[in-house]
Amino acid sequence: MGQNKYVVEKELKWSEKTALSIINKYPKAWQIDGTEKPKWDYKTGFALLAFEKLYQKTQNPKYLDYVKEYANELIDSSGNISGYDARENNIDYINPGKILFELYDLTKEERYHKALVLLRNQIENQPRTASGGFWHKQIYPNQMWLDGLYMAEPFYARYTVEYEKGKRLDDIAKQFELVQNHFRDKKTGLLYHAWGESKQIAWANPETGTSPTIWSRGMGWYMMALVDALDYYPNNHPKQKELVSYLNKLAKALLAYKDKSGLWFQVTDKPALKDNYLEPSGSAMLIYAFAKGVNKGYLPSEYKAIAKKSFDGFIKEFVRFGENGELNIINVSSNVGLGGKPFRDGSNEYYINGKKKDNSSIALTAFMMSALELDK
């Protein structure tokens, strides 16, 4: 393998530097994050969506081949997805489906379309809270998590617009409304990571049902969900302005908690908390959402300058170069969640003391997405 590695040239754009560094680390996309065998995974799907965007920009076939090879490894000729079980009602499974729209449009291979339908059916049958919000997973009943909005809504929006004449756009807006009405901290305007509508789970606030902590990556997932789902809302759709207003409210609230470096802390609203730290993945997601929000005309133009300054701060704080000019991103918060066994209590300490690792695909991808949006 050694001699086939790409040399990552200094003069390349940041997006391509990141993409080539990922390919060098993981020659096959299913290996991303050191995965042992091919699996249908939200993080791989997130990374490959960035590769598709990069392909659209550069028309370089190696980026598309990286995506296609993964899809073909996991989806058989009948459109079945290896290891996928709809009964788990795992909203994370929807995310990798986002790469299939483009693959189907480019190749017209029926298996991609069949897999899209399979995932659309999961959304149709996904259990919901009493007020109509999608459960995060079967094992997390009556709970909505911010990350779930990113996993499902942009896929659902694109599907309903391309295949159903947009008939479910109100249902998608409803998911964002529930977040707006139930996750929002009145004091800061920021969003808690999750909400248990039935308030029965031990981490839920007995009055509001929210989880205890405001987490930057959670808001990053949510803001990316908003700017990506909005791609499919016509300007004259009654819910479009409402979604844009949510984006503006959260963007404004986040400015108050941005560090002078331009970045955000793991526990966003408590920068002074012991051992709290600036976190790359959440910061990069917010930079992407700010930049795309301006590019699409949803956010005031000054957010573009803010995003650029934060992007430069990100490079200074988190980017290090290895051999062959490869790009590394340091100090990324590892996977975090709520509930389960052993029980994750969602406290500030839980988010702050969780493992950190370098080169988590979530941070590499969010950085690549923000670089594409800023065209740096």
C-alpha positions as CSV (number, residue, x, y, z in Angstrom):
1,M,0.0,0.0,0.0
2,G,2.8,2.4,1.0
3,Q,3.9,3.4,-2.5
4,N,0.3,4.1,-3.6
5,K,-0.3,6.9,-1.1
6,Y,-1.1,10.3,-2.4
7,V,1.3,13.1,-1.7
8,V,-0.9,15.9,-0.3
9,E,0.3,19.0,-2.2
10,K,0.6,22.2,-0.2
11,E,-1.2,24.3,-2.9
12,L,-4.3,22.1,-3.0
13,K,-7.5,23.5,-1.5
14,W,-8.3,22.5,2.0
15,S,-11.2,20.2,0.9
16,E,-8.9,18.2,-1.4
17,K,-6.1,18.0,1.2
18,T,-8.6,16.5,3.7
19,A,-10.1,14.1,1.1
20,L,-6.7,12.7,0.1
21,S,-5.6,12.4,3.7
22,I,-8.8,10.3,4.4
23,I,-8.1,8.1,1.4
24,N,-4.5,7.6,2.5
25,K,-5.6,6.6,6.0
26,Y,-8.5,4.4,4.7
27,P,-8.0,3.1,1.2
28,K,-11.5,1.7,1.3
29,A,-14.3,4.0,2.7
30,W,-15.7,1.3,4.9
31,Q,-12.5,1.3,6.9
32,I,-13.1,4.9,8.0
33,D,-12.4,5.3,11.8
34,G,-10.7,1.9,11.8
35,T,-13.9,-0.1,11.2
36,E,-13.1,-3.8,10.9
37,K,-15.5,-4.9,8.3
38,P,-17.9,-3.1,5.9
39,K,-21.0,-1.7,7.6
40,W,-23.8,0.7,6.9
41,D,-22.7,3.6,9.1
42,Y,-23.8,7.2,9.6
43,K,-20.2,8.5,10.0
44,T,-19.1,6.8,6.7
45,G,-22.2,8.2,5.1
46,F,-21.4,11.7,6.4
47,A,-17.8,11.5,5.0
48,L,-19.0,10.2,1.6
49,L,-21.5,13.0,1.2
50,A,-18.6,15.4,1.4
51,F,-16.7,13.3,-1.2
52,E,-19.7,13.6,-3.5
53,K,-19.8,17.4,-3.0
54,L,-16.1,17.5,-3.8
55,Y,-16.6,15.4,-6.9
56,Q,-19.4,17.8,-8.1
57,K,-16.9,20.7,-7.6
58,T,-13.8,19.1,-9.1
59,Q,-15.2,16.4,-11.4
60,N,-12.3,14.2,-10.3
61,P,-13.5,10.6,-10.7
62,K,-11.4,9.3,-7.8
63,Y,-13.7,11.0,-5.3
64,L,-16.8,9.5,-6.9
65,D,-15.2,6.0,-7.1
66,Y,-14.5,6.1,-3.4
67,V,-18.2,6.6,-2.8
68,K,-19.4,4.1,-5.4
69,E,-17.1,1.4,-4.1
70,Y,-18.6,1.7,-0.6
71,A,-22.2,1.6,-1.9
72,N,-21.5,-1.4,-4.1
73,E,-19.8,-3.3,-1.2
74,L,-22.9,-2.8,1.0
75,I,-25.9,-2.9,-1.4
76,D,-26.6,-6.0,-3.4
77,S,-28.3,-6.1,-6.9
78,S,-31.8,-6.2,-5.3
79,G,-31.2,-3.1,-3.2
80,N,-30.7,-4.9,0.1
81,I,-28.3,-3.2,2.5
82,S,-25.8,-5.5,4.2
83,G,-26.4,-5.7,8.0
84,Y,-29.4,-3.3,7.9
85,D,-32.4,-4.2,10.0
86,A,-35.3,-1.8,9.7
87,R,-36.8,-3.2,13.0
88,E,-34.0,-1.4,15.0
89,N,-35.7,1.9,14.0
90,N,-32.3,3.4,14.1
91,I,-32.5,6.9,12.6
92,D,-28.7,6.9,12.1
93,Y,-29.3,4.3,9.3
94,I,-31.0,7.0,7.1
95,N,-27.9,9.1,6.9
96,P,-25.7,7.0,4.5
97,G,-28.7,6.9,2.2
98,K,-28.0,10.5,1.2
99,I,-25.2,9.4,-1.1
100,L,-27.6,7.3,-3.1
101,F,-29.6,10.1,-4.8
102,E,-26.5,11.2,-6.7
103,L,-25.3,7.7,-7.4
104,Y,-28.7,6.8,-8.9
105,D,-28.9,10.0,-11.0
106,L,-25.4,9.4,-12.3
107,T,-25.5,5.7,-13.0
108,K,-29.3,4.8,-13.2
109,E,-28.4,1.6,-11.3
110,E,-31.7,0.2,-10.0
111,R,-30.2,-1.1,-6.7
112,Y,-29.5,2.5,-5.5
113,H,-33.1,3.4,-6.1
114,K,-34.4,0.3,-4.3
115,A,-32.2,1.1,-1.3
116,L,-33.6,4.6,-1.3
117,V,-37.1,3.2,-1.1
118,L,-36.1,0.8,1.7
119,L,-34.8,3.8,3.8
120,R,-37.9,5.9,2.9
121,N,-40.0,3.0,4.3
122,Q,-38.1,3.1,7.5
123,I,-39.1,6.8,7.9
124,E,-42.7,5.9,7.2
125,N,-42.7,3.3,9.9
126,Q,-40.4,5.1,12.4
127,P,-42.1,5.2,15.8
128,R,-42.9,8.7,17.0
129,T,-43.4,10.6,20.3
130,A,-46.9,11.6,21.3
131,S,-46.4,15.0,19.5
132,G,-45.1,13.4,16.3
133,G,-41.3,13.5,16.6
134,F,-39.2,10.6,15.4
135,W,-37.8,8.4,18.0
136,H,-34.0,8.3,17.8
137,K,-33.9,4.5,18.0
138,Q,-36.1,1.6,19.1
139,I,-33.9,1.3,22.2
140,Y,-34.5,5.0,23.0
141,P,-38.3,5.2,23.1
142,N,-40.0,8.6,23.1
143,Q,-36.6,10.4,22.7
144,M,-35.5,12.9,20.1
145,W,-31.8,13.8,19.8
146,L,-30.4,16.7,17.8
147,D,-28.2,14.4,15.8
148,G,-31.3,12.6,14.6
149,L,-32.5,15.7,12.7
150,Y,-29.3,15.6,10.6
151,M,-29.6,11.9,10.0
152,A,-33.1,11.9,8.7
153,E,-34.5,15.3,7.7
154,P,-32.3,16.3,4.7
155,F,-32.8,12.7,3.2
156,Y,-36.5,12.9,3.9
157,A,-36.8,16.3,2.3
158,R,-34.9,15.4,-0.8
159,Y,-36.8,12.2,-1.2
160,T,-40.2,13.8,-0.8
161,V,-39.3,16.6,-3.3
162,E,-37.8,14.3,-5.9
163,Y,-40.2,11.4,-5.7
164,E,-43.4,12.6,-3.9
165,K,-44.0,16.2,-5.2
166,G,-42.9,17.5,-1.8
167,K,-46.0,16.2,0.0
168,R,-44.2,15.6,3.3
169,L,-42.4,18.9,3.7
170,D,-44.8,19.9,6.5
171,D,-43.9,16.7,8.5
172,I,-40.2,17.5,8.2
173,A,-40.8,21.1,9.4
174,K,-42.7,19.7,12.3
175,Q,-39.5,17.9,13.5
176,F,-37.7,21.2,13.6
177,E,-40.6,22.9,15.3
178,L,-40.5,20.3,18.1
179,V,-36.8,21.0,18.6
180,Q,-37.5,24.8,18.7
181,N,-40.3,24.4,21.2
182,H,-38.8,21.8,23.5
183,F,-35.0,21.7,23.3
184,R,-34.4,25.5,23.6
185,D,-32.9,26.9,26.8
186,K,-34.8,30.1,27.4
187,K,-31.8,31.8,29.1
188,T,-29.2,31.3,26.4
189,G,-31.2,30.5,23.2
190,L,-29.0,27.4,22.8
191,L,-30.3,23.8,22.5
192,Y,-30.0,20.9,24.8
193,H,-28.7,17.7,23.2
194,A,-31.9,15.6,23.6
195,W,-35.5,15.6,24.8
196,G,-37.5,12.7,26.3
197,E,-41.1,13.6,25.7
198,S,-42.4,11.1,28.3
199,K,-39.8,12.4,30.8
200,Q,-39.4,8.8,32.0
201,I,-35.7,8.4,31.3
202,A,-33.4,9.2,34.2
203,W,-31.5,11.9,32.3
204,A,-34.6,13.9,31.5
205,N,-35.4,17.1,33.3
206,P,-38.6,16.3,35.2
207,E,-40.3,19.6,34.1
208,T,-39.0,20.0,30.5
209,G,-37.8,16.5,29.5
210,T,-34.5,17.9,28.2
211,S,-31.1,16.3,28.8
212,P,-28.8,18.2,31.1
213,T,-26.1,19.5,28.7
214,I,-25.7,22.0,25.8
215,W,-23.3,20.3,23.5
216,S,-21.6,22.0,20.5
217,R,-21.6,19.0,18.2
218,G,-25.3,18.5,18.9
219,M,-26.1,22.0,17.7
220,G,-23.7,21.5,14.8
221,W,-25.7,18.4,13.6
222,Y,-28.9,20.4,14.0
223,M,-27.8,23.5,12.2
224,M,-26.4,21.4,9.3
225,A,-29.8,19.6,9.3
226,L,-31.5,23.0,8.8
227,V,-29.3,24.4,6.1
228,D,-29.3,21.0,4.2
229,A,-33.1,20.4,4.5
230,L,-33.8,24.0,3.4
231,D,-32.2,23.1,0.0
232,Y,-35.5,21.3,-0.8
233,Y,-38.0,23.9,0.4
234,P,-39.3,26.3,-2.3
235,N,-39.2,29.9,-1.1
236,N,-43.0,30.1,-1.3
237,H,-43.5,27.1,1.0
238,P,-45.3,28.3,4.1
239,K,-42.7,26.6,6.4
240,Q,-39.6,27.9,4.7
241,K,-39.5,31.2,6.5
242,E,-40.1,29.5,9.8
243,L,-37.1,27.2,9.3
244,V,-34.9,30.2,8.3
245,S,-36.0,32.0,11.4
246,Y,-34.9,29.0,13.6
247,L,-31.5,29.1,11.9
248,N,-31.1,32.9,12.5
249,K,-32.1,32.6,16.2
250,L,-29.6,29.8,16.9
251,A,-26.8,31.4,14.9
252,K,-27.3,34.6,16.9
253,A,-27.3,32.8,20.2
254,L,-24.1,30.9,19.3
255,L,-22.2,34.1,18.6
256,A,-22.4,35.0,22.3
257,Y,-20.6,31.7,23.2
258,K,-17.9,31.8,20.5
259,D,-14.4,31.9,22.0
260,K,-12.0,34.6,20.8
261,S,-10.3,31.9,18.7
262,G,-13.5,31.7,16.7
263,L,-14.3,28.3,18.0
264,W,-16.8,26.7,20.5
265,F,-16.3,24.7,23.6
266,Q,-17.5,21.1,24.1
267,V,-20.0,22.2,26.7
268,T,-21.0,25.3,24.8
269,D,-22.5,27.6,27.4
270,K,-19.9,26.9,30.2
271,P,-16.5,27.9,28.8
272,A,-15.1,28.3,32.3
273,L,-16.0,24.8,33.5
274,K,-13.1,22.7,34.7
275,D,-11.5,20.7,31.8
276,N,-13.9,22.1,29.3
277,Y,-12.1,22.4,25.9
278,L,-12.5,23.9,22.4
279,E,-13.9,21.1,20.3
280,P,-13.2,20.7,16.5
281,S,-16.1,18.7,15.2
282,G,-18.8,20.9,16.6
283,S,-16.9,24.0,15.7
284,A,-16.4,22.9,12.0
285,M,-20.1,22.0,11.7
286,L,-21.1,25.4,12.9
287,I,-18.7,27.1,10.5
288,Y,-20.2,25.1,7.7
289,A,-23.7,26.1,8.7
290,F,-22.8,29.8,9.0
291,A,-21.1,29.8,5.6
292,K,-23.8,27.8,3.8
293,G,-26.5,29.9,5.5
294,V,-25.0,33.0,3.9
295,N,-24.3,31.4,0.5
296,K,-28.0,30.4,0.3
297,G,-29.3,33.7,1.5
298,Y,-30.7,32.5,4.8
299,L,-28.3,34.4,7.1
300,P,-27.1,38.0,7.0
301,S,-23.8,38.4,5.0
302,E,-21.7,39.2,8.1
303,Y,-21.8,35.6,9.1
304,K,-19.5,34.8,6.1
305,A,-16.7,36.9,7.6
306,I,-17.3,35.2,11.0
307,A,-17.1,31.8,9.4
308,K,-13.9,32.7,7.6
309,K,-12.3,33.9,10.8
310,S,-13.4,30.8,12.7
311,F,-12.1,28.6,9.9
312,D,-8.6,30.2,10.2
313,G,-8.8,29.8,14.0
314,F,-9.7,26.1,13.4
315,I,-6.6,25.5,11.3
316,K,-4.4,27.2,13.9
317,E,-5.9,25.3,16.8
318,F,-6.5,21.8,15.4
319,V,-4.8,21.1,12.1
320,R,-1.4,19.4,12.1
321,F,0.5,18.0,9.2
322,G,2.0,14.5,9.0
323,E,4.1,12.7,6.4
324,N,3.3,13.2,2.7
325,G,1.7,16.5,3.8
326,E,-1.3,14.6,5.3
327,L,-3.7,16.6,7.3
328,N,-4.5,15.6,10.9
329,I,-7.2,17.1,13.2
330,I,-6.4,16.7,16.9
331,N,-8.5,16.5,20.1
332,V,-11.9,15.5,18.8
333,S,-14.6,14.5,21.2
334,S,-15.3,10.8,20.7
335,N,-18.8,9.3,20.3
336,V,-21.1,10.4,23.0
337,G,-24.7,9.5,23.7
338,L,-27.4,9.2,26.3
339,G,-28.9,6.3,28.3
340,G,-28.0,2.8,27.2
341,K,-25.9,0.3,29.3
342,P,-23.8,1.3,31.1
343,F,-26.0,4.4,31.6
344,R,-24.8,7.7,30.2
345,D,-26.2,10.4,32.3
346,G,-25.7,13.3,30.0
347,S,-24.0,15.5,32.7
348,N,-21.5,18.2,31.8
349,E,-18.8,16.0,33.3
350,Y,-19.8,13.1,31.0
351,Y,-19.3,15.3,27.9
352,I,-16.1,16.9,29.1
353,N,-14.4,13.7,30.4
354,G,-15.2,11.5,27.5
355,K,-12.3,10.2,25.4
356,K,-10.8,12.5,22.8
357,K,-9.1,11.2,19.7
358,D,-7.3,12.5,16.7
359,N,-8.7,12.3,13.1
360,S,-12.2,11.2,14.0
361,S,-14.0,11.1,10.7
362,I,-16.7,13.4,12.0
363,A,-14.2,16.3,12.5
364,L,-12.4,15.6,9.2
365,T,-15.7,15.6,7.3
366,A,-17.1,18.7,9.0
367,F,-13.9,20.5,8.2
368,M,-14.0,19.3,4.6
369,M,-17.6,20.5,4.3
370,S,-16.8,23.9,5.7
371,A,-13.8,24.2,3.4
372,L,-16.0,23.4,0.4
373,E,-18.6,26.0,1.5
374,L,-16.0,28.7,2.0
375,D,-14.1,27.5,-1.1
376,K,-10.8,28.0,0.8
